Amino acid sequence: MSEDPRCPSLIRYTKRIADQLHAPWTALYVETARSHSLSEDERDRIADCLRLAGELGGEQATVPGRGVVDEVLSFSTANNVTQIVIGKSTRSRWFELLHGSVVHDLLRRSGNIGVNVISGEELAADPPRFIAGRIEEREE
């Protein structure tokens, strides 16, 4: 999770997926050097998101690290995580070309861990139903 204003929606979406899968879930925040430059409002948003995860029955974890992807994958491996839910980046393509993309790196390096990339539009909708290893389309 991050300081993104869509974070509460991402947490609620993740909770709904976990409920459908009858699985425990964790909201993970990776504290990097960049975290120290966040505004007080952004830090409050992160704390609110962690609090929301706890209220909805999820675990909350904050880990220090140099790189978000390295720490997410390390945490996932250590905790036998099978699915990662991450929000789609709102950064420009140029920014991602110059600085890299957490989402793309995570997808490339995740191995046997499933990665669900959720766009802003999907956060407002019901999650898809997972059935026997495939995603079933929602009826409109």
SVG drawing of the C-alpha trace seen along z (x, -y; Angstrom):
<svg xmlns="http://www.w3.org/2000/svg" viewBox="-26 -18 44 44">
<polyline fill="none" stroke="black" stroke-width="0.4" points="0.0,0.0 1.0,-3.6 -0.2,-7.1 -2.3,-7.1 -5.9,-8.4 -7.3,-5.2 -5.7,-3.0 -8.9,-2.5 -10.7,-1.3 -7.8,1.1 -7.9,2.4 -11.7,3.0 -11.3,4.7 -8.6,7.0 -10.8,7.9 -13.6,8.9 -11.2,11.1 -9.9,12.7 -13.4,13.3 -14.3,15.1 -11.2,17.2 -11.7,17.8 -8.1,16.6 -6.3,14.4 -4.8,11.2 -2.3,8.6 -2.0,4.9 1.8,4.3 3.6,1.0 7.2,0.8 9.0,-2.1 11.8,-3.3 14.0,-6.4 11.3,-8.1 8.9,-7.6 10.8,-10.2 9.9,-12.9 6.2,-12.3 3.9,-15.1 2.1,-14.7 -1.2,-14.2 0.4,-11.4 1.7,-9.7 -1.8,-10.0 -3.3,-8.4 -0.9,-5.4 -1.8,-5.1 -5.5,-5.3 -5.2,-2.5 -3.3,-0.3 -6.0,-1.0 -8.8,-0.2 -7.1,3.1 -7.2,4.1 -10.9,3.0 -11.7,5.2 -10.0,8.3 -6.7,8.1 -3.2,8.2 -1.1,5.0 2.6,5.0 5.2,2.3 8.7,3.4 11.7,1.2 13.6,1.6 15.5,0.2 13.2,1.4 9.5,1.9 9.5,4.9 12.3,6.7 10.6,6.3 7.1,7.3 8.6,10.5 10.6,11.2 7.6,10.8 5.5,12.8 7.9,15.7 8.5,15.7 4.7,15.8 3.7,18.2 1.6,15.6 -0.1,16.9 -1.8,13.7 -0.7,10.0 -3.1,7.2 -1.6,3.9 -3.1,0.8 -2.3,-0.3 0.2,-3.2 -1.0,-6.6 2.5,-7.7 3.1,-8.7 4.7,-6.2 7.7,-8.6 8.2,-8.5 8.1,-4.7 10.5,-4.5 13.0,-6.8 12.5,-5.5 11.0,-2.0 7.7,-0.6 6.9,1.2 4.0,3.0 6.0,4.1 9.0,5.3 6.6,7.1 4.9,8.9 8.3,9.9 9.8,11.2 6.8,12.7 7.4,16.3 4.6,18.6 2.9,15.8 -0.2,14.4 -0.3,10.6 -3.6,8.8 -3.2,5.3 -6.3,3.3 -7.2,0.1 -9.1,-2.8 -12.3,-1.8 -12.2,1.8 -11.8,0.6 -15.4,-0.8 -16.8,2.4 -17.3,5.9 -14.2,8.1 -14.4,11.0 -15.3,14.4 -12.4,16.9 -13.4,20.4 -11.1,23.4 -8.1,21.3 -9.8,19.0 -11.6,15.7 -15.3,15.8 -16.7,12.7 -19.3,10.7 -22.7,10.5 -23.8,6.9"/>
</svg>
